[in-house]
């Protein structure tokens, strides 16, 4: 009987530790929700799926633009892929990115350097600043390209100007 009580107690404790660990992990900021928040691009799920999800909803391409989201492919080291917003275009082969969960678990990084190292200059292979070494990462990362945010609906609406009634204003 005492062995059963001990076993049940051990089970309860281990389940408690598992649930505490899961809730702590769930609170870690991930790249996709952060990219969605700062870019306005309303795609959901794993970062690796954003490129395909964007088809037909957002323009996509190989040229960096401020506000666009660079979509990285999934890989062995990044099974969920990665997404990061372009905060500045330095040149056709270099941008600054703002993103989450890259150098530090759950951390946010602003204006970090990313360089296109692809042989065809198409942003299909990218090196990104990695905080722990204080430089571009040692390996490059496969990328699919840029997802461009929609134009603001405010700019599409006609501007209405109120007429001034000169006779009434006197």
Phi, psi and omega in degrees: 000317180296325179294322179293317179298316178298318180296317178296318178299316179297321179295315180297316179297314181295322176294323177297319178293321179296314182292325178294319179294318180296316181292327177293319179292324181296336181276357181284130179293128179255162185292320186295309178297325180291316178298320178298317182295316186273339182261335185083359178283118187265072173244153186228168179089195182299144178302325181298340182265352184299318184302311180293318180298328183290337182303125180085345179255323183225151172290146178229153179189188184249006180254130179290143174217146177300134180092345178285158178252124175278123183257117179266144177287160173284153179209179179298321181276342178227073185298334179265004183072197179199149173227144182212143181268138177284117179263340177199139174262117180274316177200182178296343181239007179216135176225167169251136182246150168241126184201173181236152171064044178249288182284328185224136181306117178077357183282153176253135177235133180251137173052053176263148187286137172224135185234132175285117179247015181288145182294335182260011181054042184241015179061029177271350179217120191227138170255137185235143176309134179234110187309313184301335178254354177066033182197180173299147179302155182288334179245156175268165184233132178292134179230155180264328180144198186251138173255123185264135179292154177293153175293148180299135178293338178295323182286343180273342181278142178294145180275131178253129180248128179286135178279143179265123178271099185298322182298321181284331186284350181274000000 
